[in-house]
Amino acid sequence: MQTWTLMALFLVAEAVSAGTPLPPPQHGGVYVVAHRGAHEGIPENTLAAYKKAIELGADFVEVDLRETKDGQIVSVHNDSVDSYARDAKGPVKGFTLAELKVMDIGSRVGPQWRDERIPTFDEILDLCKGKIGIYLDLKNAPVDKLLPMIRARNMERSVLWYAGPAPMKQVVEQCPECVPMPDPGPERFLPRVIEQWKPRVIASTWKQMSASFVKTCHEAGAILIVDEDGPKCWKQALEWGVDGIQTDHPEALIQFLEARK
């Protein structure tokens, strides 16, 4: 792609980004989202992984939220603890917070992480406030419990909401200052999502990506954050003008973006 075309795409992306409620990205004009935290060699969805993402200079950490048996909110990707804990099996919803907190979820990655525990959303918010944004993947947690936690810390503009239509509707109705981030799925549904939600941020996956997908988002005044398919797609994503990349390799992505500057 010629230099003037790349520059035009960059300027369009910057103009669109300027119209969002988000702070500008820190690296090369592209938001870096650390998927489940910076978890290379670190247990995913733990405070250690989120701390590492902050140290690296990522713009957001992706956080998966679920409700416990006693109504607490924790960060676990899977619906069960089977793949995380050594001596427990069953759904996250089947355990109280106290029961989850005694589980060693770090030793499976390395003995140095044996004290890592499943974090609560309160702990994550306190860690991230003023340091990094949160890409909230709402797995199974009630919106009306999350909003007071976010509002108590004045973090409404620091959290991107990735959720299904029903909870997204709750967010829009109950928190006008919050930042919903719908995912249209296939590109043919993108115009409908734009019309329905009028979003300032849109999420998608690399499987759905195309130059026209990005162009439609930008023409609607929205930025686009894409769940990558590995480093092999980064160059093409930037040429198409993607505004953010959710990645399992935040350190390498930051180095890639800095090198292109």
C-alpha contacts under 8 A as a table, 3 or more apart, distances in Angstrom:
res1	aa1	res2	aa2	distance
1	M	5	T	6.64
1	M	6	L	6.83
1	M	239	E	7.54
2	Q	5	T	5.40
2	Q	6	L	6.50
3	T	6	L	5.18
3	T	7	M	6.18
4	W	7	M	5.03
4	W	8	A	6.13
5	T	8	A	5.04
5	T	9	L	6.27
6	L	9	L	5.16
6	L	10	F	6.18
6	L	239	E	6.48
7	M	10	F	5.01
7	M	11	L	6.16
8	A	11	L	5.16
8	A	12	V	6.21
9	L	12	V	5.13
9	L	13	A	6.15
9	L	239	E	7.55
9	L	240	W	7.47
9	L	241	G	5.58
10	F	13	A	5.11
10	F	14	E	6.12
10	F	29	G	7.66
10	F	241	G	6.65
11	L	14	E	5.03
11	L	15	A	6.14
12	V	15	A	5.12
12	V	16	V	6.19
12	V	218	H	7.66
13	A	16	V	5.13
13	A	17	S	5.99
13	A	218	H	7.35
13	A	223	I	7.42
13	A	241	G	6.41
13	A	242	V	7.68
13	A	243	D	6.42
14	E	17	S	5.03
14	E	18	A	6.09
14	E	29	G	7.06
15	A	18	A	5.15
15	A	19	G	6.80
16	V	19	G	5.38
16	V	20	T	7.05
16	V	218	H	6.30
16	V	221	G	5.72
16	V	222	A	6.41
16	V	223	I	6.25
17	S	20	T	5.37
17	S	22	L	7.58
17	S	24	P	7.11
17	S	222	A	7.67
17	S	223	I	6.13
17	S	243	D	7.72
18	A	21	P	7.98
18	A	24	P	7.46
19	G	200	R	7.88
19	G	221	G	7.22
20	T	200	R	5.81
20	T	201	V	7.51
20	T	222	A	7.42
20	T	223	I	7.64
21	P	157	R	6.55
21	P	179	V	7.71
21	P	200	R	7.93
22	L	157	R	6.94
22	L	158	S	7.40
24	P	29	G	7.34
24	P	31	Y	7.99
25	P	28	G	7.39
25	P	29	G	5.41
25	P	30	V	5.54
25	P	31	Y	4.87
25	P	32	V	7.59
25	P	59	D	6.48
26	Q	29	G	6.81
26	Q	30	V	7.41
26	Q	31	Y	7.08
26	Q	57	G	7.42
26	Q	58	A	7.63
26	Q	59	D	6.79
27	H	30	V	6.01
27	H	31	Y	7.12
27	H	32	V	7.70
27	H	254	I	6.43
27	H	257	L	5.99
27	H	258	E	6.10
28	G	257	L	5.26
28	G	258	E	6.00
28	G	260	R	7.22
28	G	261	K	5.72
29	G	243	D	7.32
30	V	242	V	7.57
30	V	243	D	5.08
30	V	244	G	4.96
30	V	245	I	7.31
30	V	257	L	7.74
31	Y	58	A	7.66
31	Y	59	D	5.80
31	Y	60	F	7.64
31	Y	225	I	7.66
31	Y	243	D	6.23
31	Y	244	G	4.11
31	Y	245	I	6.24
32	V	58	A	5.22
32	V	59	D	5.22
32	V	60	F	6.42
32	V	244	G	5.91
32	V	245	I	5.50
32	V	246	Q	6.28
32	V	247	T	7.41
32	V	250	P	6.67
32	V	253	L	7.46
32	V	254	I	7.24
33	V	58	A	6.26
33	V	59	D	5.98
33	V	60	F	4.58
33	V	61	V	5.49
33	V	62	E	6.48
33	V	135	Y	7.44
33	V	244	G	7.24
33	V	245	I	5.99
33	V	246	Q	4.39
33	V	247	T	6.12
33	V	250	P	7.13
34	A	37	G	4.81
34	A	38	A	5.56
34	A	53	A	6.38
34	A	58	A	6.55
34	A	59	D	7.96
34	A	60	F	6.17
34	A	61	V	4.74
34	A	62	E	5.90
34	A	246	Q	6.04
34	A	247	T	5.56
34	A	248	D	6.26
34	A	249	H	7.31
34	A	250	P	5.52
35	H	38	A	6.92
35	H	39	H	7.98
35	H	61	V	6.28
35	H	62	E	4.90
35	H	63	V	7.71
35	H	246	Q	5.85
35	H	247	T	5.32
35	H	248	D	5.26
36	R	39	H	6.75
36	R	44	E	5.41
36	R	45	N	4.84
36	R	49	A	7.40
36	R	50	Y	7.76
36	R	61	V	6.62
36	R	62	E	5.05
36	R	63	V	5.82
36	R	64	D	7.38
36	R	77	H	7.96
36	R	248	D	7.70
37	G	44	E	6.24
37	G	45	N	5.95
37	G	46	T	7.44
37	G	49	A	4.64
37	G	50	Y	4.64
37	G	51	K	7.94
37	G	52	K	7.39
37	G	53	A	5.87
37	G	61	V	5.28
37	G	62	E	6.19
37	G	63	V	7.52
38	A	42	I	7.29
38	A	44	E	7.42
38	A	49	A	4.81
38	A	50	Y	6.28
38	A	52	K	5.70
38	A	53	A	4.93
38	A	248	D	7.00
38	A	249	H	7.20
38	A	250	P	6.44
38	A	251	E	7.88
39	H	42	I	4.51
39	H	43	P	5.74
39	H	44	E	4.91
39	H	45	N	7.72
39	H	49	A	5.20
39	H	248	D	7.26
40	E	43	P	7.88
40	E	248	D	7.54
40	E	249	H	7.33
41	G	109	V	6.67
41	G	110	G	7.92
42	I	48	A	7.01
42	I	49	A	5.94
42	I	106	G	7.80
42	I	109	V	6.54
42	I	110	G	8.00
42	I	113	W	7.51
43	P	46	T	6.12
43	P	48	A	7.48
43	P	49	A	6.53
43	P	105	I	7.29
43	P	106	G	5.54
43	P	109	V	6.04
43	P	113	W	7.42
43	P	116	E	7.83
44	E	49	A	5.99
45	N	49	A	6.36
45	N	50	Y	7.23
45	N	63	V	6.69
45	N	64	D	7.47
45	N	75	S	6.12
45	N	76	V	6.29
45	N	77	H	7.33
45	N	118	I	7.56
45	N	119	P	7.72
46	T	49	A	5.24
46	T	50	Y	6.41
46	T	75	S	7.71
46	T	116	E	6.82
46	T	117	R	6.86
46	T	118	I	6.21
46	T	119	P	6.07
47	L	50	Y	5.01
47	L	51	K	5.95
47	L	116	E	7.68
47	L	119	P	6.50
47	L	124	I	6.88
47	L	127	L	7.87
48	A	51	K	5.08
48	A	52	K	6.20
48	A	116	E	7.46
49	A	52	K	5.15
49	A	53	A	6.40
50	Y	53	A	5.12
50	Y	54	I	6.44
50	Y	61	V	6.49
50	Y	124	I	7.96
50	Y	128	C	7.98
51	K	54	I	5.11
51	K	55	E	6.29
51	K	127	L	7.66
52	K	55	E	4.97
52	K	56	L	6.19
53	A	56	L	5.12
53	A	57	G	6.35
53	A	58	A	5.52
53	A	61	V	6.89
53	A	250	P	7.42
54	I	57	G	5.22
54	I	58	A	5.98
54	I	59	D	8.00
54	I	128	C	7.91
54	I	131	K	6.68
54	I	132	I	6.31
55	E	58	A	7.84
56	L	250	P	7.71
56	L	251	E	6.34
58	A	61	V	7.38
58	A	132	I	7.15
58	A	250	P	6.83
58	A	254	I	7.62
59	D	132	I	5.61
59	D	133	G	5.95
60	F	132	I	5.50
60	F	133	G	4.31
60	F	134	I	5.09
60	F	135	Y	6.02
61	V	132	I	7.19
61	V	133	G	6.44
61	V	134	I	5.13
61	V	135	Y	5.76
62	E	134	I	6.05
62	E	135	Y	4.47
62	E	136	L	5.99
62	E	137	D	6.84
62	E	246	Q	7.99
63	V	75	S	6.28
63	V	134	I	6.83
63	V	135	Y	6.09
63	V	136	L	5.13
63	V	137	D	5.79
64	D	75	S	5.11
64	D	76	V	5.66
64	D	77	H	5.25
64	D	136	L	6.40
64	D	137	D	4.81
64	D	138	L	6.09
64	D	139	K	6.11
65	L	73	I	6.52
65	L	74	V	5.63
65	L	75	S	4.64
65	L	76	V	6.23
65	L	77	H	7.35
65	L	121	F	7.48
65	L	136	L	7.40
65	L	137	D	6.44
65	L	138	L	5.40
65	L	139	K	5.48
65	L	140	N	6.34
65	L	141	A	6.14
66	R	73	I	5.66
66	R	74	V	5.49
66	R	75	S	6.23
66	R	76	V	6.60
66	R	79	D	7.90
66	R	92	V	7.36
66	R	93	K	7.61
66	R	138	L	7.37
66	R	139	K	5.83
66	R	140	N	4.58
66	R	141	A	4.85
67	E	70	D	7.95
67	E	71	G	5.67
67	E	72	Q	5.51
67	E	73	I	4.64
67	E	74	V	6.32
67	E	92	V	7.38
67	E	93	K	6.06
67	E	140	N	6.22
67	E	141	A	5.03
67	E	142	P	7.73
68	T	71	G	5.14
68	T	72	Q	5.17
68	T	73	I	6.26
68	T	74	V	7.15
68	T	92	V	5.95
68	T	93	K	4.53
68	T	94	G	6.82
68	T	95	F	5.94
68	T	96	T	5.56
68	T	97	L	6.18
69	K	72	Q	7.45
69	K	92	V	7.56
69	K	93	K	4.82
69	K	94	G	5.30
69	K	95	F	5.13
69	K	96	T	4.82
69	K	97	L	7.46
70	D	95	F	7.69
70	D	96	T	5.22
70	D	97	L	6.86
71	G	96	T	7.98
72	Q	96	T	7.85
72	Q	97	L	6.45
72	Q	120	T	7.54
73	I	120	T	5.69
73	I	121	F	5.65
73	I	122	D	7.96
73	I	141	A	6.87
74	V	118	I	6.78
74	V	119	P	5.71
74	V	120	T	4.15
74	V	121	F	5.41
75	S	118	I	6.54
75	S	119	P	5.87
75	S	120	T	6.20
75	S	121	F	6.56
76	V	79	D	7.38
76	V	92	V	7.93
76	V	118	I	7.10
77	H	139	K	7.70
78	N	81	V	7.06
79	D	91	P	5.60
79	D	92	V	5.89
79	D	93	K	7.89
80	S	83	S	7.53
80	S	89	K	7.00
80	S	90	G	5.24
80	S	91	P	3.83
80	S	92	V	5.06
81	V	84	Y	5.28
81	V	85	A	5.87
81	V	88	A	6.91
81	V	89	K	5.66
81	V	90	G	5.94
81	V	91	P	6.21
81	V	92	V	6.11
82	D	85	A	6.06
82	D	86	R	7.81
82	D	88	A	6.56
82	D	89	K	4.63
82	D	90	G	6.33
84	Y	104	D	7.97
84	Y	105	I	5.09
84	Y	106	G	7.82
84	Y	108	R	7.42
85	A	88	A	5.66
85	A	89	K	7.41
85	A	103	M	5.89
85	A	104	D	5.85
85	A	105	I	4.97
86	R	103	M	7.74
86	R	104	D	6.97
86	R	105	I	7.32
86	R	108	R	7.70
87	D	103	M	7.77
88	A	103	M	7.70
90	G	94	G	6.64
91	P	94	G	5.20
91	P	95	F	7.32
92	V	95	F	5.72
93	K	96	T	7.72
95	F	99	E	5.87
95	F	100	L	6.30
96	T	99	E	5.17
96	T	100	L	6.33
97	L	100	L	5.06
97	L	101	K	6.05
98	A	101	K	5.13
98	A	102	V	6.73
99	E	102	V	5.71
99	E	103	M	7.15
100	L	103	M	5.47
100	L	117	R	7.86
100	L	118	I	6.72
101	K	117	R	5.79
101	K	118	I	6.16
102	V	117	R	7.33
103	M	117	R	6.56
103	M	118	I	7.78
104	D	107	S	6.53
104	D	114	R	5.84
104	D	115	D	6.47
104	D	116	E	6.49
104	D	117	R	6.07
105	I	108	R	6.72
105	I	114	R	6.96
105	I	115	D	8.00
105	I	116	E	6.20
105	I	117	R	5.89
105	I	118	I	7.09
106	G	109	V	5.69
106	G	110	G	6.58
106	G	111	P	7.33
106	G	112	Q	7.86
106	G	113	W	4.52
106	G	114	R	4.68
106	G	115	D	6.66
106	G	116	E	5.20
106	G	117	R	7.18
107	S	110	G	4.82
107	S	111	P	4.87
107	S	112	Q	7.19
107	S	113	W	5.52
107	S	114	R	4.48
108	R	111	P	7.63
109	V	113	W	7.09
110	G	113	W	5.68
110	G	114	R	7.23
111	P	114	R	5.37
112	Q	115	D	7.79
113	W	116	E	5.50
119	P	123	E	6.28
119	P	124	I	6.85
120	T	123	E	5.22
120	T	124	I	6.43
121	F	124	I	5.00
121	F	125	L	6.09
122	D	125	L	5.20
122	D	126	D	6.23
122	D	149	M	6.89
123	E	126	D	5.23
123	E	127	L	6.19
124	I	127	L	5.07
124	I	128	C	6.08
125	L	128	C	5.20
125	L	129	K	5.81
125	L	150	I	7.51
125	L	153	R	7.93
126	D	129	K	5.54
127	L	131	K	7.86
128	C	131	K	5.24
128	C	132	I	5.25
128	C	133	G	6.79
128	C	134	I	7.58
129	K	132	I	6.64
129	K	133	G	7.67
129	K	153	R	7.61
129	K	155	M	7.21
132	I	158	S	7.80
133	G	158	S	4.93
133	G	159	V	5.99
133	G	160	L	7.92
134	I	158	S	6.22
134	I	159	V	4.73
134	I	160	L	6.20
135	Y	159	V	5.95
135	Y	160	L	4.83
135	Y	161	W	6.51
135	Y	162	Y	7.17
136	L	159	V	6.52
136	L	160	L	5.72
136	L	161	W	5.10
136	L	162	Y	5.77
137	D	161	W	6.65
137	D	162	Y	4.93
137	D	163	A	6.34
138	L	141	A	6.39
138	L	161	W	7.39
138	L	162	Y	6.19
138	L	163	A	5.30
139	K	163	A	7.64
141	A	145	K	7.77
141	A	146	L	7.80
142	P	145	K	5.58
142	P	146	L	6.73
142	P	167	P	7.86
143	V	146	L	5.15
143	V	147	L	6.18
143	V	167	P	6.50
143	V	170	Q	6.95
143	V	171	V	6.89
144	D	147	L	5.62
144	D	148	P	7.21
145	K	148	P	6.22
145	K	149	M	7.17
146	L	149	M	5.37
146	L	150	I	6.39
147	L	150	I	5.15
147	L	151	R	5.99
147	L	175	C	7.74
148	P	151	R	5.03
148	P	152	A	5.88
149	M	152	A	5.30
149	M	153	R	6.88
150	I	153	R	5.53
150	I	154	N	6.33
150	I	155	M	5.29
150	I	156	E	6.03
151	R	154	N	4.79
151	R	155	M	6.01
151	R	156	E	6.11
152	A	155	M	7.79
154	N	157	R	7.92
155	M	158	S	4.98
155	M	159	V	6.63
156	E	159	V	5.94
156	E	177	E	6.33
156	E	178	C	4.95
156	E	179	V	7.35
157	R	160	L	7.77
157	R	177	E	6.89
157	R	178	C	5.77
157	R	179	V	6.38
159	V	178	C	7.24
159	V	179	V	6.58
160	L	178	C	7.64
160	L	179	V	5.23
160	L	180	P	5.89
160	L	181	M	6.08
161	W	168	M	7.53
161	W	179	V	6.21
161	W	180	P	4.69
161	W	181	M	5.31
161	W	182	P	7.76
162	Y	168	M	7.80
162	Y	180	P	6.75
162	Y	181	M	5.28
162	Y	182	P	6.08
162	Y	183	D	7.46
162	Y	203	A	7.60
163	A	167	P	6.26
163	A	168	M	5.71
163	A	181	M	7.65
163	A	182	P	6.84
164	G	167	P	5.86
164	G	168	M	5.91
164	G	182	P	7.65
165	P	168	M	5.02
165	P	169	K	6.03
166	A	169	K	5.22
166	A	170	Q	6.62
167	P	170	Q	4.97
167	P	171	V	6.35
168	M	171	V	5.06
168	M	172	V	6.28
168	M	180	P	6.74
168	M	182	P	7.71
169	K	172	V	5.18
169	K	173	E	6.14
170	Q	173	E	5.19
170	Q	174	Q	5.82
170	Q	175	C	7.98
171	V	174	Q	5.30
171	V	175	C	5.44
171	V	176	P	7.54
171	V	178	C	7.18
171	V	180	P	7.16
172	V	175	C	5.56
172	V	176	P	5.54
172	V	178	C	7.30
172	V	180	P	7.05
173	E	176	P	6.45
175	C	178	C	5.38
179	V	200	R	7.61
179	V	201	V	7.48
180	P	199	P	6.79
180	P	200	R	7.90
180	P	201	V	7.06
181	M	199	P	6.67
181	M	200	R	7.59
181	M	201	V	5.14
181	M	202	I	4.95
181	M	203	A	5.92
182	P	193	V	7.38
182	P	197	W	7.82
182	P	199	P	7.35
182	P	201	V	7.54
182	P	202	I	5.44
182	P	203	A	5.92
183	D	193	V	7.97
183	D	202	I	6.07
183	D	203	A	4.75
183	D	204	S	5.40
184	P	187	E	6.99
184	P	189	F	5.57
184	P	190	L	5.25
184	P	193	V	5.96
184	P	203	A	7.69
184	P	204	S	7.10
185	G	189	F	6.78
185	G	190	L	7.56
185	G	204	S	6.61
185	G	205	T	7.85
185	G	208	Q	6.87
186	P	189	F	5.86
186	P	190	L	7.20
186	P	208	Q	5.73
187	E	190	L	5.12
187	E	208	Q	6.50
187	E	209	M	7.95
187	E	213	F	6.30
188	R	191	P	7.10
189	F	192	R	5.44
189	F	193	V	6.40
190	L	193	V	5.16
190	L	194	I	6.19
190	L	213	F	7.83
191	P	194	I	5.10
191	P	195	E	6.12
191	P	216	T	7.99
192	R	195	E	5.09
192	R	196	Q	6.06
193	V	196	Q	5.10
193	V	197	W	5.88
193	V	198	K	7.39
194	I	197	W	5.54
194	I	198	K	4.82
194	I	199	P	6.30
194	I	220	A	7.21
195	E	198	K	5.62
198	K	220	A	7.86
199	P	202	I	6.55
199	P	222	A	6.21
200	R	221	G	6.39
200	R	222	A	4.21
200	R	223	I	6.27
201	V	222	A	5.08
201	V	223	I	4.90
201	V	224	L	5.93
201	V	225	I	7.42
202	I	217	C	7.44
202	I	222	A	6.55
202	I	223	I	6.18
202	I	224	L	4.91
202	I	225	I	6.30
203	A	224	L	5.86
203	A	225	I	4.99
203	A	226	V	5.83
203	A	227	D	7.70
204	S	208	Q	6.83
204	S	209	M	7.52
204	S	224	L	7.40
204	S	225	I	6.47
204	S	226	V	4.87
204	S	227	D	6.21
205	T	208	Q	5.63
205	T	209	M	6.68
205	T	226	V	5.11
205	T	227	D	4.54
205	T	228	E	6.42
206	W	209	M	5.06
206	W	226	V	6.22
206	W	227	D	5.93
206	W	228	E	5.35
206	W	229	D	5.95
206	W	233	C	7.97
207	K	229	D	7.95
209	M	213	F	6.19
209	M	214	V	7.54
210	S	213	F	5.15
210	S	214	V	6.61
210	S	240	W	7.28
211	A	214	V	5.34
211	A	215	K	6.19
211	A	240	W	5.09
211	A	241	G	7.78
212	S	215	K	4.90
212	S	216	T	6.04
213	F	216	T	5.32
213	F	217	C	6.45
214	V	217	C	5.23
214	V	218	H	6.30
214	V	224	L	6.82
214	V	240	W	6.70
214	V	241	G	6.61
214	V	242	V	6.36
215	K	218	H	5.18
215	K	219	E	6.08
216	T	219	E	5.14
216	T	220	A	6.29
217	C	220	A	5.18
217	C	221	G	6.50
217	C	222	A	5.19
217	C	223	I	6.39
217	C	224	L	6.68
218	H	221	G	4.97
218	H	222	A	5.26
218	H	223	I	6.17
218	H	224	L	7.91
219	E	222	A	7.45
223	I	242	V	7.71
223	I	243	D	5.83
223	I	244	G	7.99
224	L	242	V	5.82
224	L	243	D	5.27
224	L	244	G	6.29
225	I	242	V	6.67
225	I	243	D	5.79
225	I	244	G	4.20
225	I	245	I	5.45
225	I	246	Q	6.93
226	V	242	V	7.22
226	V	244	G	6.13
226	V	245	I	4.92
226	V	246	Q	5.90
227	D	245	I	5.90
227	D	246	Q	4.58
227	D	247	T	6.55
228	E	231	P	7.66
228	E	233	C	6.91
228	E	234	W	7.66
228	E	245	I	6.18
228	E	246	Q	5.86
228	E	247	T	5.80
229	D	232	K	7.31
229	D	233	C	6.26
230	G	233	C	6.14
230	G	234	W	7.57
230	G	247	T	7.27
230	G	248	D	7.73
230	G	249	H	7.99
231	P	234	W	5.40
231	P	249	H	7.90
231	P	253	L	7.50
232	K	235	K	7.22
233	C	236	Q	5.53
233	C	237	A	6.11
234	W	237	A	5.04
234	W	238	L	6.28
235	K	238	L	5.34
235	K	239	E	6.30
236	Q	239	E	5.02
236	Q	240	W	6.23
237	A	240	W	5.25
237	A	241	G	6.38
237	A	242	V	5.47
238	L	241	G	4.93
238	L	242	V	5.56
238	L	243	D	7.86
239	E	242	V	7.72
242	V	245	I	7.53
247	T	250	P	5.85
247	T	253	L	7.72
249	H	252	A	5.54
249	H	253	L	6.17
250	P	253	L	5.01
250	P	254	I	6.05
251	E	254	I	5.26
251	E	255	Q	6.34
252	A	255	Q	5.08
252	A	256	F	6.12
253	L	256	F	4.92
253	L	257	L	6.14
254	I	257	L	5.14
254	I	258	E	6.06
255	Q	258	E	5.13
255	Q	259	A	6.06
256	F	259	A	5.22
256	F	260	R	6.41
257	L	260	R	5.19
257	L	261	K	6.49
258	E	261	K	5.23
